[in-house]
Amino acid sequence: MGPQEISQLLSPPDAVQLSQVISQATAPAFMLGAVAGFVSILLGRMTAVVERIRHLNEIADEDRQRAHLKSDIPRLRRRLILLSSATRLALACGICTSLLLVVGFGTAFLHLQHVYGAGALFFLAVALMGVSLFRFGQEVAIGISEADHYR
């Protein structure tokens, strides 16, 4: 690397390129907000399912009127697996989106093109969010049962 290339790397970023990166950061910033809200919803549902499992586990085997409710525990565990999977995928989406922002601003400061890397990271983030939503949809499909109406 020659002195001219080093001086180019150390020079401040071009205002046009930096402005372009800032304007392109809008979609990822909204995506991060959506991920945070979605993860909050998922964790709230996970907490409710865990509490329901704990409540069912407290039912004594001798309690004949409510013992049949314990048969719902496998369905609740399946819900936990789906919610956990959706949460991990949504968090991975958030990490990709954060990397997208870092790459965008890093390349602007280093005077590099970020089009391909940014496009790939955004595609990956959207795909991860889509799969996370699919897993959440699976959980919603098995979410309500007749057993949920009883304590």
N, CA, C and O atoms as a GROMACS GRO file, in nm:
protein
  604
    1MET      N    1   0.086  -0.116   0.000
    1MET     CA    2   0.000   0.000   0.000
    1MET      C    3   0.090   0.122   0.000
    1MET      O    4   0.176   0.138   0.086
    2GLY      N    5   0.069   0.207  -0.099
    2GLY     CA    6   0.153   0.324  -0.114
    2GLY      C    7   0.106   0.442  -0.029
    2GLY      O    8  -0.002   0.438   0.030
    3PRO      N    9   0.188   0.547  -0.024
    3PRO     CA   10   0.153   0.665   0.056
    3PRO      C   11   0.024   0.733   0.011
    3PRO      O   12  -0.051   0.786   0.093
    4GLN      N   13  -0.001   0.732  -0.120
    4GLN     CA   14  -0.123   0.795  -0.170
    4GLN      C   15  -0.246   0.718  -0.124
    4GLN      O   16  -0.347   0.779  -0.087
    5GLU      N   17  -0.240   0.586  -0.124
    5GLU     CA   18  -0.354   0.504  -0.079
    5GLU      C   19  -0.377   0.520   0.070
    5GLU      O   20  -0.491   0.525   0.116
    6ILE      N   21  -0.267   0.529   0.147
    6ILE     CA   22  -0.280   0.549   0.292
    6ILE      C   23  -0.342   0.685   0.321
    6ILE      O   24  -0.428   0.696   0.408
    7SER      N   25  -0.298   0.788   0.250
    7SER     CA   26  -0.354   0.921   0.274
    7SER      C   27  -0.502   0.925   0.234
    7SER      O   28  -0.580   0.997   0.296
    8GLN      N   29  -0.542   0.848   0.131
    8GLN     CA   30  -0.682   0.842   0.093
    8GLN      C   31  -0.765   0.775   0.202
    8GLN      O   32  -0.877   0.819   0.231
    9LEU      N   33  -0.712   0.668   0.264
    9LEU     CA   34  -0.782   0.599   0.372
    9LEU      C   35  -0.796   0.687   0.495
    9LEU      O   36  -0.897   0.679   0.566
   10LEU      N   37  -0.696   0.770   0.521
   10LEU     CA   38  -0.697   0.855   0.641
   10LEU      C   39  -0.774   0.985   0.620
   10LEU      O   40  -0.802   1.055   0.717
   11SER      N   41  -0.808   1.016   0.496
   11SER     CA   42  -0.883   1.140   0.470
   11SER      C   43  -1.028   1.123   0.515
   11SER      O   44  -1.080   1.011   0.519
   12PRO      N   45  -1.092   1.234   0.549
   12PRO     CA   46  -1.232   1.223   0.594
   12PRO      C   47  -1.321   1.170   0.481
   12PRO      O   48  -1.289   1.185   0.364
   13PRO      N   49  -1.432   1.106   0.519
   13PRO     CA   50  -1.520   1.051   0.415
   13PRO      C   51  -1.581   1.162   0.330
   13PRO      O   52  -1.602   1.274   0.376
   14ASP      N   53  -1.609   1.127   0.208
   14ASP     CA   54  -1.675   1.218   0.116
   14ASP      C   55  -1.814   1.247   0.168
   14ASP      O   56  -1.887   1.155   0.204
   15ALA      N   57  -1.852   1.374   0.173
   15ALA     CA   58  -1.983   1.413   0.227
   15ALA      C   59  -2.098   1.350   0.149
   15ALA      O   60  -2.200   1.315   0.207
   16VAL      N   61  -2.081   1.336   0.020
   16VAL     CA   62  -2.186   1.277  -0.062
   16VAL      C   63  -2.205   1.130  -0.027
   16VAL      O   64  -2.317   1.082  -0.011
   17GLN      N   65  -2.092   1.057  -0.015
   17GLN     CA   66  -2.100   0.916   0.018
   17GLN      C   67  -2.157   0.896   0.159
   17GLN      O   68  -2.239   0.807   0.181
   18LEU      N   69  -2.113   0.979   0.254
   18LEU     CA   70  -2.163   0.969   0.390
   18LEU      C   71  -2.312   1.002   0.396
   18LEU      O   72  -2.388   0.936   0.467
   19SER      N   73  -2.353   1.102   0.324
   19SER     CA   74  -2.496   1.138   0.318
   19SER      C   75  -2.578   1.025   0.258
   19SER      O   76  -2.689   0.996   0.304
   20GLN      N   77  -2.522   0.961   0.157
   20GLN     CA   78  -2.591   0.848   0.094
   20GLN      C   79  -2.605   0.731   0.192
   20GLN      O   80  -2.710   0.668   0.197
   21VAL      N   81  -2.501   0.703   0.268
   21VAL     CA   82  -2.506   0.594   0.366
   21VAL      C   83  -2.608   0.626   0.474
   21VAL      O   84  -2.683   0.538   0.516
   22ILE      N   85  -2.611   0.749   0.520
   22ILE     CA   86  -2.709   0.788   0.622
   22ILE      C   87  -2.851   0.771   0.571
   22ILE      O   88  -2.937   0.720   0.643
   23SER      N   89  -2.877   0.811   0.448
   23SER     CA   90  -3.012   0.794   0.393
   23SER      C   91  -3.046   0.646   0.373
   23SER      O   92  -3.161   0.606   0.386
   24GLN      N   93  -2.944   0.565   0.342
   24GLN     CA   94  -2.968   0.423   0.324
   24GLN      C   95  -2.981   0.350   0.458
   24GLN      O   96  -3.023   0.234   0.461
   25ALA      N   97  -2.945   0.414   0.566
   25ALA     CA   98  -2.954   0.352   0.698
   25ALA      C   99  -3.096   0.357   0.755
   25ALA      O  100  -3.123   0.298   0.859
   26THR      N  101  -3.185   0.426   0.688
   26THR     CA  102  -3.322   0.440   0.738
   26THR      C  103  -3.393   0.305   0.747
   26THR      O  104  -3.451   0.273   0.851
   27ALA      N  105  -3.389   0.227   0.642
   27ALA     CA  106  -3.458   0.097   0.643
   27ALA      C  107  -3.400   0.004   0.749
   27ALA      O  108  -3.477  -0.057   0.823
   28PRO      N  109  -3.268  -0.010   0.760
   28PRO     CA  110  -3.216  -0.096   0.867
   28PRO      C  111  -3.250  -0.044   1.007
   28PRO      O  112  -3.273  -0.123   1.098
   29ALA      N  113  -3.255   0.087   1.024
   29ALA     CA  114  -3.290   0.141   1.156
   29ALA      C  115  -3.434   0.105   1.191
   29ALA      O  116  -3.462   0.068   1.305
   30PHE      N  117  -3.524   0.115   1.096
   30PHE     CA  118  -3.663   0.074   1.121
   30PHE      C  119  -3.671  -0.076   1.146
   30PHE      O  120  -3.750  -0.122   1.229
   31MET      N  121  -3.590  -0.152   1.074
   31MET     CA  122  -3.587  -0.297   1.092
   31MET      C  123  -3.542  -0.331   1.235
   31MET      O  124  -3.599  -0.420   1.298
   32LEU      N  125  -3.442  -0.260   1.287
   32LEU     CA  126  -3.398  -0.284   1.425
   32LEU      C  127  -3.509  -0.254   1.525
   32LEU      O  128  -3.527  -0.327   1.622
   33GLY      N  129  -3.584  -0.148   1.501
   33GLY     CA  130  -3.698  -0.116   1.588
   33GLY      C  131  -3.803  -0.225   1.583
   33GLY      O  132  -3.859  -0.263   1.686
   34ALA      N  133  -3.830  -0.275   1.463
   34ALA     CA  134  -3.929  -0.382   1.448
   34ALA      C  135  -3.882  -0.510   1.518
   34ALA      O  136  -3.960  -0.579   1.582
   35VAL      N  137  -3.754  -0.540   1.505
   35VAL     CA  138  -3.698  -0.660   1.569
   35VAL      C  139  -3.712  -0.647   1.721
   35VAL      O  140  -3.751  -0.743   1.788
   36ALA      N  141  -3.680  -0.530   1.775
   36ALA     CA  142  -3.690  -0.511   1.920
   36ALA      C  143  -3.834  -0.530   1.968
   36ALA      O  144  -3.856  -0.596   2.070
   37GLY      N  145  -3.930  -0.475   1.897
   37GLY     CA  146  -4.071  -0.493   1.934
   37GLY      C  147  -4.115  -0.637   1.922
   37GLY      O  148  -4.188  -0.687   2.008
   38PHE      N  149  -4.071  -0.703   1.816
   38PHE     CA  150  -4.110  -0.841   1.793
   38PHE      C  151  -4.051  -0.934   1.900
   38PHE      O  152  -4.120  -1.022   1.951
   39VAL      N  153  -3.924  -0.912   1.935
   39VAL     CA  154  -3.861  -0.993   2.039
   39VAL      C  155  -3.932  -0.972   2.172
   39VAL      O  156  -3.949  -1.066   2.250
   40SER      N  157  -3.974  -0.850   2.198
   40SER     CA  158  -4.049  -0.822   2.322
   40SER      C  159  -4.179  -0.902   2.326
   40SER      O  160  -4.214  -0.958   2.430
   41ILE      N  161  -4.250  -0.907   2.216
   41ILE     CA  162  -4.374  -0.985   2.207
   41ILE      C  163  -4.345  -1.134   2.228
   41ILE      O  164  -4.415  -1.201   2.304
   42LEU      N  165  -4.242  -1.183   2.162
   42LEU     CA  166  -4.207  -1.325   2.175
   42LEU      C  167  -4.171  -1.361   2.318
   42LEU      O  168  -4.215  -1.464   2.370
   43LEU      N  169  -4.092  -1.276   2.383
   43LEU     CA  170  -4.052  -1.304   2.522
   43LEU      C  171  -4.172  -1.297   2.617
   43LEU      O  172  -4.179  -1.374   2.713
   44GLY      N  173  -4.265  -1.207   2.590
   44GLY     CA  174  -4.387  -1.201   2.671
   44GLY      C  175  -4.468  -1.328   2.659
   44GLY      O  176  -4.520  -1.379   2.758
   45ARG      N  177  -4.479  -1.379   2.538
   45ARG     CA  178  -4.553  -1.504   2.517
   45ARG      C  179  -4.480  -1.622   2.582
   45ARG      O  180  -4.542  -1.711   2.639
   46MET      N  181  -4.347  -1.622   2.572
   46MET     CA  182  -4.270  -1.730   2.634
   46MET      C  183  -4.291  -1.730   2.785
   46MET      O  184  -4.306  -1.836   2.846
   47THR      N  185  -4.292  -1.613   2.844
   47THR     CA  186  -4.314  -1.602   2.989
   47THR      C  187  -4.450  -1.657   3.027
   47THR      O  188  -4.463  -1.729   3.126
   48ALA      N  189  -4.552  -1.624   2.949
   48ALA     CA  190  -4.688  -1.673   2.978
   48ALA      C  191  -4.693  -1.826   2.968
   48ALA      O  192  -4.757  -1.891   3.051
   49VAL      N  193  -4.627  -1.883   2.867
   49VAL     CA  194  -4.628  -2.028   2.850
   49VAL      C  195  -4.554  -2.096   2.965
   49VAL      O  196  -4.600  -2.198   3.018
   50VAL      N  197  -4.440  -2.040   3.004
   50VAL     CA  198  -4.364  -2.098   3.116
   50VAL      C  199  -4.448  -2.093   3.244
   50VAL      O  200  -4.450  -2.190   3.321
   51GLU      N  201  -4.517  -1.982   3.267
   51GLU     CA  202  -4.602  -1.971   3.386
   51GLU      C  203  -4.715  -2.074   3.382
   51GLU      O  204  -4.750  -2.132   3.485
   52ARG      N  205  -4.771  -2.097   3.265
   52ARG     CA  206  -4.878  -2.196   3.252
   52ARG      C  207  -4.824  -2.337   3.283
   52ARG      O  208  -4.890  -2.415   3.351
   53ILE      N  209  -4.706  -2.368   3.232
   53ILE     CA  210  -4.646  -2.498   3.261
   53ILE      C  211  -4.622  -2.514   3.410
   53ILE      O  212  -4.651  -2.618   3.468
   54ARG      N  213  -4.569  -2.410   3.472
   54ARG     CA  214  -4.545  -2.416   3.617
   54ARG      C  215  -4.675  -2.437   3.693
   54ARG      O  216  -4.681  -2.516   3.787
   55HIS      N  217  -4.778  -2.366   3.651
   55HIS     CA  218  -4.908  -2.380   3.718
   55HIS      C  219  -4.962  -2.523   3.704
   55HIS      O  220  -5.013  -2.581   3.799
   56LEU      N  221  -4.949  -2.579   3.584
   56LEU     CA  222  -4.997  -2.716   3.562
   56LEU      C  223  -4.914  -2.817   3.641
   56LEU      O  224  -4.967  -2.917   3.690
   57ASN      N  225  -4.786  -2.792   3.652
   57ASN     CA  226  -4.701  -2.884   3.729
   57ASN      C  227  -4.732  -2.881   3.878
   57ASN      O  228  -4.699  -2.976   3.949
   58GLU      N  229  -4.795  -2.776   3.925
   58GLU     CA  230  -4.832  -2.766   4.067
   58GLU      C  231  -4.958  -2.846   4.100
   58GLU      O  232  -4.990  -2.867   4.217
   59ILE      N  233  -5.030  -2.890   3.999
   59ILE     CA  234  -5.151  -2.968   4.022
   59ILE      C  235  -5.111  -3.105   4.078
   59ILE      O  236  -5.031  -3.177   4.017
   60ALA      N  237  -5.165  -3.138   4.191
   60ALA     CA  238  -5.133  -3.268   4.254
   60ALA      C  239  -5.195  -3.381   4.172
   60ALA      O  240  -5.302  -3.366   4.113
   61ASP      N  241  -5.125  -3.494   4.170
   61ASP     CA  242  -5.176  -3.610   4.098
   61ASP      C  243  -5.308  -3.660   4.158
   61ASP      O  244  -5.388  -3.724   4.089
   62GLU      N  245  -5.329  -3.632   4.285
   62GLU     CA  246  -5.451  -3.674   4.353
   62GLU      C  247  -5.572  -3.586   4.318
   62GLU      O  248  -5.686  -3.624   4.345
   63ASP      N  249  -5.547  -3.470   4.260
   63ASP     CA  250  -5.655  -3.377   4.222
   63ASP      C  251  -5.718  -3.428   4.092
   63ASP      O  252  -5.677  -3.389   3.983
   64ARG      N  253  -5.818  -3.514   4.106
   64ARG     CA  254  -5.879  -3.581   3.990
   64ARG      C  255  -5.952  -3.483   3.899
   64ARG      O  256  -5.962  -3.507   3.778
   65GLN      N  257  -6.005  -3.375   3.954
   65GLN     CA  258  -6.080  -3.280   3.872
   65GLN      C  259  -5.990  -3.203   3.776
   65GLN      O  260  -6.032  -3.167   3.666
   66ARG      N  261  -5.865  -3.178   3.816
   66ARG     CA  262  -5.776  -3.097   3.733
   66ARG      C  263  -5.656  -3.174   3.678
   66ARG      O  264  -5.581  -3.119   3.598
   67ALA      N  265  -5.637  -3.297   3.717
   67ALA     CA  266  -5.520  -3.375   3.673
   67ALA      C  267  -5.515  -3.388   3.520
   67ALA      O  268  -5.407  -3.395   3.462
   68HIS      N  269  -5.631  -3.393   3.457
   68HIS     CA  270  -5.633  -3.408   3.310
   68HIS      C  271  -5.570  -3.287   3.240
   68HIS      O  272  -5.528  -3.298   3.125
   69LEU      N  273  -5.564  -3.172   3.308
   69LEU     CA  274  -5.505  -3.052   3.247
   69LEU      C  275  -5.355  -3.069   3.222
   69LEU      O  276  -5.298  -3.002   3.136
   70LYS      N  277  -5.291  -3.157   3.298
   70LYS     CA  278  -5.147  -3.182   3.280
   70LYS      C  279  -5.115  -3.242   3.143
   70LYS      O  280  -5.001  -3.234   3.096
   71SER      N  281  -5.214  -3.301   3.080
   71SER     CA  282  -5.191  -3.358   2.947
   71SER      C  283  -5.160  -3.250   2.843
   71SER      O  284  -5.118  -3.281   2.732
   72ASP      N  285  -5.181  -3.124   2.880
   72ASP     CA  286  -5.154  -3.012   2.789
   72ASP      C  287  -5.007  -2.970   2.791
   72ASP      O  288  -4.965  -2.890   2.707
   73ILE      N  289  -4.928  -3.023   2.882
   73ILE     CA  290  -4.788  -2.981   2.894
   73ILE      C  291  -4.707  -3.007   2.766
   73ILE      O  292  -4.627  -2.920   2.729
   74PRO      N  293  -4.722  -3.120   2.698
   74PRO     CA  294  -4.644  -3.138   2.573
   74PRO      C  295  -4.675  -3.031   2.468
   74PRO      O  296  -4.584  -2.985   2.399
   75ARG      N  297  -4.800  -2.989   2.456
   75ARG     CA  298  -4.835  -2.883   2.360
   75ARG      C  299  -4.768  -2.753   2.402
   75ARG      O  300  -4.717  -2.679   2.318
   76LEU      N  301  -4.768  -2.725   2.531
   76LEU     CA  302  -4.705  -2.603   2.581
   76LEU      C  303  -4.554  -2.606   2.558
   76LEU      O  304  -4.493  -2.503   2.527
   77ARG      N  305  -4.493  -2.723   2.575
   77ARG     CA  306  -4.350  -2.734   2.548
   77ARG      C  307  -4.319  -2.712   2.400
   77ARG      O  308  -4.217  -2.652   2.366
   78ARG      N  309  -4.406  -2.760   2.314
   78ARG     CA  310  -4.390  -2.737   2.169
   78ARG      C  311  -4.398  -2.588   2.140
   78ARG      O  312  -4.322  -2.535   2.058
   79ARG      N  313  -4.490  -2.519   2.206
   79ARG     CA  314  -4.500  -2.374   2.190
   79ARG      C  315  -4.371  -2.306   2.233
   79ARG      O  316  -4.324  -2.214   2.166
   80LEU      N  317  -4.314  -2.351   2.344
   80LEU     CA  318  -4.188  -2.292   2.391
   80LEU      C  319  -4.077  -2.311   2.289
   80LEU      O  320  -3.998  -2.220   2.265
   81ILE      N  321  -4.070  -2.429   2.229
   81ILE     CA  322  -3.968  -2.456   2.128
   81ILE      C  323  -3.984  -2.362   2.009
   81ILE      O  324  -3.887  -2.306   1.960
   82LEU      N  325  -4.108  -2.346   1.963
   82LEU     CA  326  -4.135  -2.257   1.850
   82LEU      C  327  -4.102  -2.112   1.884
   82LEU      O  328  -4.042  -2.041   1.804
   83LEU      N  329  -4.142  -2.068   2.003
   83LEU     CA  330  -4.114  -1.930   2.045
   83LEU      C  331  -3.964  -1.907   2.062
   83LEU      O  332  -3.913  -1.801   2.026
   84SER      N  333  -3.896  -2.004   2.116
   84SER     CA  334  -3.751  -1.992   2.134
   84SER      C  335  -3.682  -1.983   1.997
   84SER      O  336  -3.592  -1.902   1.978
   85SER      N  337  -3.724  -2.066   1.906
   85SER     CA  338  -3.668  -2.064   1.771
   85SER      C  339  -3.695  -1.930   1.703
   85SER      O  340  -3.605  -1.872   1.642
   86ALA      N  341  -3.818  -1.880   1.714
   86ALA     CA  342  -3.852  -1.751   1.654
   86ALA      C  343  -3.770  -1.639   1.716
   86ALA      O  344  -3.727  -1.547   1.646
   87THR      N  345  -3.747  -1.646   1.846
   87THR     CA  346  -3.668  -1.543   1.914
   87THR      C  347  -3.524  -1.546   1.867
   87THR      O  348  -3.466  -1.441   1.837
   88ARG      N  349  -3.464  -1.664   1.860
   88ARG     CA  350  -3.326  -1.673   1.812
   88ARG      C  351  -3.312  -1.621   1.669
   88ARG      O  352  -3.216  -1.551   1.637
   89LEU      N  353  -3.407  -1.654   1.583
   89LEU     CA  354  -3.402  -1.606   1.445
   89LEU      C  355  -3.418  -1.454   1.438
   89LEU      O  356  -3.350  -1.388   1.360
   90ALA      N  357  -3.508  -1.400   1.519
   90ALA     CA  358  -3.528  -1.254   1.521
   90ALA      C  359  -3.402  -1.184   1.572
   90ALA      O  360  -3.364  -1.079   1.521
   91LEU      N  361  -3.338  -1.242   1.673
   91LEU     CA  362  -3.213  -1.183   1.724
   91LEU      C  363  -3.103  -1.191   1.619
   91LEU      O  364  -3.024  -1.097   1.606
   92ALA      N  365  -3.096  -1.300   1.544
   92ALA     CA  366  -2.999  -1.311   1.436
   92ALA      C  367  -3.027  -1.206   1.329
   92ALA      O  368  -2.934  -1.149   1.272
   93CYS      N  369  -3.153  -1.179   1.303
   93CYS     CA  370  -3.192  -1.072   1.210
   93CYS      C  371  -3.141  -0.937   1.262
   93CYS      O  372  -3.088  -0.857   1.185
   94GLY      N  373  -3.158  -0.914   1.391
   94GLY     CA  374  -3.110  -0.789   1.450
   94GLY      C  375  -2.959  -0.776   1.440
   94GLY      O  376  -2.908  -0.666   1.417
   95ILE      N  377  -2.888  -0.886   1.459
   95ILE     CA  378  -2.742  -0.882   1.448
   95ILE      C  379  -2.701  -0.851   1.304
   95ILE      O  380  -2.610  -0.770   1.282
   96CYS      N  381  -2.766  -0.915   1.207
   96CYS     CA  382  -2.736  -0.887   1.065
   96CYS      C  383  -2.765  -0.741   1.031
   96CYS      O  384  -2.688  -0.677   0.959
   97THR      N  385  -2.873  -0.690   1.083
   97THR     CA  386  -2.910  -0.552   1.057
   97THR      C  387  -2.809  -0.456   1.120
   97THR      O  388  -2.773  -0.355   1.060
   98SER      N  389  -2.763  -0.489   1.240
   98SER     CA  390  -2.660  -0.406   1.304
   98SER      C  391  -2.531  -0.411   1.224
   98SER      O  392  -2.465  -0.308   1.204
   99LEU      N  393  -2.494  -0.530   1.178
   99LEU     CA  394  -2.374  -0.543   1.094
   99LEU      C  395  -2.389  -0.462   0.965
   99LEU      O  396  -2.293  -0.402   0.917
  100LEU      N  397  -2.510  -0.462   0.911
  100LEU     CA  398  -2.537  -0.384   0.790
  100LEU      C  399  -2.507  -0.236   0.814
  100LEU      O  400  -2.446  -0.171   0.730
  101LEU      N  401  -2.550  -0.184   0.927
  101LEU     CA  402  -2.523  -0.044   0.959
  101LEU      C  403  -2.373  -0.020   0.979
  101LEU      O  404  -2.319   0.081   0.932
  102VAL      N  405  -2.307  -0.112   1.048
  102VAL     CA  406  -2.162  -0.098   1.070
  102VAL      C  407  -2.087  -0.102   0.936
  102VAL      O  408  -1.999  -0.019   0.911
  103VAL      N  409  -2.122  -0.197   0.851
  103VAL     CA  410  -2.057  -0.208   0.720
  103VAL      C  411  -2.082  -0.082   0.638
  103VAL      O  412  -1.990  -0.031   0.574
  104GLY      N  413  -2.204  -0.033   0.639
  104GLY     CA  414  -2.236   0.087   0.562
  104GLY      C  415  -2.151   0.206   0.604
  104GLY      O  416  -2.092   0.273   0.519
  105PHE      N  417  -2.145   0.233   0.733
  105PHE     CA  418  -2.068   0.348   0.779
  105PHE      C  419  -1.918   0.322   0.771
  105PHE      O  420  -1.840   0.412   0.740
  106GLY      N  421  -1.877   0.198   0.800
  106GLY     CA  422  -1.734   0.165   0.790
  106GLY      C  423  -1.682   0.182   0.649
  106GLY      O  424  -1.574   0.236   0.629
  107THR      N  425  -1.757   0.136   0.551
  107THR     CA  426  -1.713   0.150   0.412
  107THR      C  427  -1.713   0.295   0.367
  107THR      O  428  -1.630   0.335   0.285
  108ALA      N  429  -1.805   0.375   0.421
  108ALA     CA  430  -1.804   0.517   0.386
  108ALA      C  431  -1.678   0.584   0.440
  108ALA      O  432  -1.617   0.666   0.372
  109PHE      N  433  -1.640   0.550   0.561
  109PHE     CA  434  -1.519   0.609   0.619
  109PHE      C  435  -1.392   0.560   0.550
  109PHE      O  436  -1.292   0.632   0.545
  110LEU      N  437  -1.396   0.438   0.496
  110LEU     CA  438  -1.280   0.383   0.427
  110LEU      C  439  -1.285   0.407   0.276
  110LEU      O  440  -1.199   0.359   0.202
  111HIS      N  441  -1.385   0.479   0.231
  111HIS     CA  442  -1.401   0.512   0.089
  111HIS      C  443  -1.415   0.387   0.002
  111HIS      O  444  -1.358   0.380  -0.107
  112LEU      N  445  -1.489   0.290   0.050
  112LEU     CA  446  -1.511   0.166  -0.023
  112LEU      C  447  -1.657   0.157  -0.066
  112LEU      O  448  -1.744   0.224  -0.009
  113GLN      N  449  -1.683   0.077  -0.166
  113GLN     CA  450  -1.821   0.052  -0.208
  113GLN      C  451  -1.880  -0.055  -0.116
  113GLN      O  452  -1.813  -0.152  -0.082
  114HIS      N  453  -2.003  -0.036  -0.078
  114HIS     CA  454  -2.068  -0.130   0.015
  114HIS      C  455  -2.191  -0.196  -0.044
  114HIS      O  456  -2.265  -0.265   0.027
  115VAL      N  457  -2.214  -0.176  -0.171
  115VAL     CA  458  -2.339  -0.219  -0.234
  115VAL      C  459  -2.362  -0.370  -0.219
  115VAL      O  460  -2.470  -0.411  -0.176
  116TYR      N  461  -2.265  -0.452  -0.253
  116TYR     CA  462  -2.286  -0.596  -0.251
  116TYR      C  463  -2.295  -0.651  -0.109
  116TYR      O  464  -2.384  -0.730  -0.078
  117GLY      N  465  -2.206  -0.609  -0.023
  117GLY     CA  466  -2.210  -0.655   0.115
  117GLY      C  467  -2.338  -0.612   0.186
  117GLY      O  468  -2.399  -0.690   0.258
  118ALA      N  469  -2.377  -0.488   0.164
  118ALA     CA  470  -2.498  -0.436   0.228
  118ALA      C  471  -2.622  -0.509   0.174
  118ALA      O  472  -2.713  -0.542   0.250
  119GLY      N  473  -2.624  -0.532   0.046
  119GLY     CA  474  -2.738  -0.603  -0.014
  119GLY      C  475  -2.750  -0.745   0.040
  119GLY      O  476  -2.859  -0.791   0.070
  120ALA      N  477  -2.637  -0.812   0.052
  120ALA     CA  478  -2.638  -0.950   0.104
  120ALA      C  479  -2.682  -0.953   0.250
  120ALA      O  480  -2.760  -1.039   0.289
  121LEU      N  481  -2.632  -0.859   0.331
  121LEU     CA  482  -2.670  -0.856   0.473
  121LEU      C  483  -2.818  -0.822   0.490
  121LEU      O  484  -2.886  -0.879   0.576
  122PHE      N  485  -2.868  -0.730   0.408
  122PHE     CA  486  -3.010  -0.694   0.420
  122PHE      C  487  -3.098  -0.811   0.376
  122PHE      O  488  -3.200  -0.839   0.439
  123PHE      N  489  -3.058  -0.880   0.269
  123PHE     CA  490  -3.132  -0.998   0.225
  123PHE      C  491  -3.135  -1.102   0.336
  123PHE      O  492  -3.240  -1.160   0.365
  124LEU      N  493  -3.020  -1.127   0.398
  124LEU     CA  494  -3.012  -1.226   0.506
  124LEU      C  495  -3.099  -1.184   0.624
  124LEU      O  496  -3.169  -1.267   0.683
  125ALA      N  497  -3.096  -1.056   0.660
  125ALA     CA  498  -3.177  -1.007   0.772
  125ALA      C  499  -3.326  -1.026   0.744
  125ALA      O  500  -3.400  -1.071   0.831
  126VAL      N  501  -3.369  -0.991   0.624
  126VAL     CA  502  -3.511  -1.005   0.589
  126VAL      C  503  -3.550  -1.153   0.586
  126VAL      O  504  -3.659  -1.189   0.630
  127ALA      N  505  -3.462  -1.238   0.534
  127ALA     CA  506  -3.491  -1.382   0.531
  127ALA      C  507  -3.503  -1.438   0.673
  127ALA      O  508  -3.594  -1.517   0.701
  128LEU      N  509  -3.413  -1.398   0.762
  128LEU     CA  510  -3.420  -1.445   0.901
  128LEU      C  511  -3.549  -1.397   0.968
  128LEU      O  512  -3.612  -1.473   1.042
  129MET      N  513  -3.588  -1.274   0.942
  129MET     CA  514  -3.712  -1.222   1.000
  129MET      C  515  -3.831  -1.299   0.944
  129MET      O  516  -3.926  -1.329   1.017
  130GLY      N  517  -3.828  -1.331   0.816
  130GLY     CA  518  -3.937  -1.408   0.756
  130GLY      C  519  -3.951  -1.546   0.818
  130GLY      O  520  -4.062  -1.590   0.846
  131VAL      N  521  -3.840  -1.614   0.839
  131VAL     CA  522  -3.845  -1.747   0.901
  131VAL      C  523  -3.891  -1.734   1.047
  131VAL      O  524  -3.967  -1.818   1.096
  132SER      N  525  -3.847  -1.630   1.114
  132SER     CA  526  -3.890  -1.607   1.252
  132SER      C  527  -4.042  -1.585   1.258
  132SER      O  528  -4.109  -1.639   1.345
  133LEU      N  529  -4.093  -1.507   1.165
  133LEU     CA  530  -4.238  -1.485   1.159
  133LEU      C  531  -4.312  -1.615   1.129
  133LEU      O  532  -4.421  -1.639   1.183
  134PHE      N  533  -4.254  -1.699   1.044
  134PHE     CA  534  -4.316  -1.828   1.013
  134PHE      C  535  -4.324  -1.914   1.140
  134PHE      O  536  -4.427  -1.975   1.167
  135ARG      N  537  -4.214  -1.920   1.216
  135ARG     CA  538  -4.214  -1.998   1.341
  135ARG      C  539  -4.316  -1.941   1.439
  135ARG      O  540  -4.384  -2.016   1.509
  136PHE      N  541  -4.326  -1.809   1.445
  136PHE     CA  542  -4.425  -1.746   1.531
  136PHE      C  543  -4.566  -1.784   1.485
  136PHE      O  544  -4.654  -1.809   1.568
  137GLY      N  545  -4.586  -1.787   1.356
  137GLY     CA  546  -4.716  -1.829   1.302
  137GLY      C  547  -4.749  -1.972   1.340
  137GLY      O  548  -4.865  -2.003   1.368
  138GLN      N  549  -4.650  -2.059   1.341
  138GLN     CA  550  -4.674  -2.197   1.385
  138GLN      C  551  -4.716  -2.200   1.531
  138GLN      O  552  -4.805  -2.275   1.569
  139GLU      N  553  -4.651  -2.118   1.613
  139GLU     CA  554  -4.686  -2.113   1.755
  139GLU      C  555  -4.826  -2.059   1.774
  139GLU      O  556  -4.902  -2.110   1.857
  140VAL      N  557  -4.862  -1.958   1.700
  140VAL     CA  558  -4.997  -1.900   1.710
  140VAL      C  559  -5.102  -2.005   1.673
  140VAL      O  560  -5.209  -2.010   1.733
  141ALA      N  561  -5.071  -2.087   1.574
  141ALA     CA  562  -5.166  -2.189   1.528
  141ALA      C  563  -5.199  -2.290   1.637
  141ALA      O  564  -5.310  -2.343   1.641
  142ILE      N  565  -5.103  -2.319   1.725
  142ILE     CA  566  -5.130  -2.415   1.833
  142ILE      C  567  -5.146  -2.344   1.968
  142ILE      O  568  -5.151  -2.409   2.072
  143GLY      N  569  -5.154  -2.212   1.964
  143GLY     CA  570  -5.150  -2.132   2.086
  143GLY      C  571  -5.267  -2.144   2.180
  143GLY      O  572  -5.248  -2.141   2.302
  144ILE      N  573  -5.386  -2.157   2.130
  144ILE     CA  574  -5.502  -2.159   2.218
  144ILE      C  575  -5.563  -2.299   2.217
  144ILE      O  576  -5.586  -2.359   2.113
  145SER      N  577  -5.588  -2.346   2.337
  145SER     CA  578  -5.647  -2.478   2.355
  145SER      C  579  -5.759  -2.466   2.456
  145SER      O  580  -5.764  -2.371   2.534
  146GLU      N  581  -5.848  -2.560   2.454
  146GLU     CA  582  -5.957  -2.565   2.552
  146GLU      C  583  -5.900  -2.569   2.695
  146GLU      O  584  -5.959  -2.514   2.788
  147ALA      N  585  -5.787  -2.636   2.710
  147ALA     CA  586  -5.726  -2.648   2.844
  147ALA      C  587  -5.682  -2.512   2.899
  147ALA      O  588  -5.671  -2.496   3.021
  148ASP      N  589  -5.657  -2.415   2.812
  148ASP     CA  590  -5.613  -2.283   2.858
  148ASP      C  591  -5.722  -2.207   2.933
  148ASP      O  592  -5.694  -2.106   2.997
  149HIS      N  593  -5.843  -2.254   2.926
  149HIS     CA  594  -5.955  -2.185   2.991
  149HIS      C  595  -5.974  -2.226   3.137
  149HIS      O  596  -6.062  -2.174   3.205
  150TYR      N  597  -5.893  -2.316   3.184
  150TYR     CA  598  -5.906  -2.367   3.321
  150TYR      C  599  -5.779  -2.351   3.399
  150TYR      O  600  -5.669  -2.348   3.343
  151ARG      N  601  -5.793  -2.340   3.532
  151ARG     CA  602  -5.677  -2.330   3.620
  151ARG      C  603  -5.658  -2.458   3.687
  151ARG      O  604  -5.566  -2.474   3.766
   0.00000   0.00000   0.00000
